[in-house]
Amino acid sequence: MQRFRFIRAAVQTLLTYSSPTIKYTTSQQAEFFKYTSGRWLYNEKQQNASRYVCFNVDEIQRVACAAVGANRCIKFKKLDEGSYNKVFNLEFDNGAEAIARIPCIPLAGAPFLTTTSEVATLDFAREVLESHHRWPHIAKAREVFPLLNGVFDIERKLELAPFSQMRSLYFTNDVSPALRSRPLFRSDAFKDNADSDFELYAKLDAAKERYRTGPIADQWWSAERLQAFYDHGPWLDIPHQTSGHPYIIPPSPLSNPTIWHPDISHSNLLVAETGPAEVQGFIDWQHTVIAPYCMQATFTSIFTYDGGLIDIPNGRVVPQLPSRVSTLSAEQQDICRLHLKFAMRHKAYEQKIVEESKRRQVRAIASLDEDLDCGGDGWVSEYQFSTAMKMLKQRKASWDDVNGGPFPYKDGSFSFFPS
């Protein structure tokens, strides 16, 4: 009996090392399938059920082995879970590593649209925009300008891609024949803008047959909503999206179809492992859409300062420590200096927008709103009126039509309620 057990153990060991996959029991696989990263205070049964995803553990390992040129997977571990996906880390006998992400269907949206659109978007970001997607550790580098310039460079390339339609990006072969005949980019874009960034526009021109715009791949279109009768796109322009377009469409280029990363934040930013914080790229392009520029381009949270201790001045003025800082304790002074660093970073990013980005128009209007402290349609309280009107006249006199567009608050401008 002892000899039999020895032989069985030896055979099992041989099978394990000759197999390209790690074998797991049914109960072990169930731990991969179910949600294990938190609890819910209510509706927990439904929440867990929507995130319970069965998949072929062996097949994922085999596909990953082929992708990295390995013979065998030696580690398969759940790394994390988010609202829409499960993420696994795989290691292989040749020293390679890989990340596998499993979408939680139906939360992540329509399976085919969500997956094929994200793959095409990743390919577009890597091959055309040169946003590389290696998996380095997130470093804590001290230099802010390599980080700022890297993020801004990717955003600038997103701004310049002259899409002709709105919704989601796909490989040409993944959309219907009817959509393959539609051009990816606006016909006049390369003639008018090629000189501004010759290398980028050459890559965009070379890629114009590889990709197409197709139906929206958004998490909102999930579960029963997938059955709703609705035009999922693509759309040529804003009028195809809303019947109220004469009153809400901003002028070009603020209404141009623009692709943008859905969540430019610290958690999705990859930088070099050592040295300056050189940006390697963004992760998590799932649910990326092409939409009007004014709805897409934002002031990223990576550089946003809203701590309240330091004022962000208008124009080319450097933030300063509060005048009372000398009266504070040493510990409080250190806190103020830390806040000043964050405020300086905010101001540096803001200044790059003003000088180099189409977002300067969006930012100019937002700055005007902040200065006037007004509500919708230019509403202010009666006791604020005199001060706000004085500020309005000052801002109008110094308004930059080139960077800010037409001055938005004057008699005859659009108002929501009277229109």
C-alpha positions, 0 to 999 in steps of 0.5 A: 500500500505504501508503495502504491501511494508513492507511485501515485504521488510520483505520477501526480508530480510528473503530471503537474510538471508536464502540464502547462497549467496549475490544477485547482480543485472545484472549491479552489476555482470557486474562490476565483469566481466569486467576489472576495474583496468586500461586503455590502450593507444591503442587497449583498446577495444581488451584488455578489451574484452579479460579480460571480463569474465562471471561466476556464482557469486552465484555458486562460493559463494556456492562452497566456503561456502561448502569449509570453512564449512559456511552457508552463504557468507556475503562478495564478493569483487573484490580484484585485477586483473592481466594480466591473472586473477581476484581475489575476497575476500569472507567472511562467517558467521563463520568468515572464509575467502577465495580467489577466482581467476577467469582466463581470458580465453583465455589469461591464456591459455587452461582452463582445462590444466591451472587449473588442472596443477596449482591445482596439482602443489599447492598440490605438493608444499604443501603436498610434499615440505611443502610450505604452502599456508595460506593467512597472511598479508605480514609483514615488519619484520627486520630480513633477515635471516629467510626470506633468509633461508625460500626462499632458503629452498623451492628452494632447495627442488625444485632442489631436486625433480628428475623429469623424463620428462619436461613440466607441473605437473598434478594429474595422473587421469588428463592426458591421459592413455598413459601418466599415464604409464610414471614414474614421477621421474628418476629411479636412483634418490632415490638410488643415493640421498636419503641419502642427504635428507631422509625425503624429498625423502621419501615424493617424493617416496610416491607421485610418483603415485599421479602425472604425467607430462603432456602437457605444461600449459603455457600462450603462448599456448592461443587463436589461438596458441592453434590450432597450430600443435605442440608437447606440451609435455611431453618430456623426455629430451632436444633433444625432444625439439630442433634439435640443442641439440648437441650444446646447452645441458649443462651437467647433472645436469644442464640439468635435468628436474626441477620444479620451481616457475615462479615468485619468487618475493616480490609480491608472497611471504608470511611471518608470520604476526608478529615476524621474517619474517618466510616464509609461502610459495609462491602464484601464481604457475599458469603456472609453468613448468618443464624445464632444470635446467639451464633455471629454477634456477635463482637468485631471485629478492627478494635478487638481489641488482642492486642499483649501489651505492655499489659494490658486490665483488667476493668470500667471501668478505663483501660489503663495503660502498664507500670510499667517504662516509664521504664526503657526506651529512648526508642524502646521507650517510643514503641512502648509508647505506640502499643500503649497507643493500640490498647489504649485503642481496644479498651477503648472498644469493649468498654465500648460492648458492655457498655453498649449491646449484647446481646453484653454477655452473650457478653462477660461469659462470655468475661471470666469464662473468661479470669479463671478460666483454665479449660478445658471444663466448668470444668476447672482443674489441681489446683494452680490449683483453690484460686485459681480457686475463690476467683476464682469466688466473687468473680465470682459475688458481683459477677455482673450477671444483667441484663447477663451472664445467669444465672451459668454456672458452678454445680452443676446447670449444663450440662456436656458430658461427664456429660450 
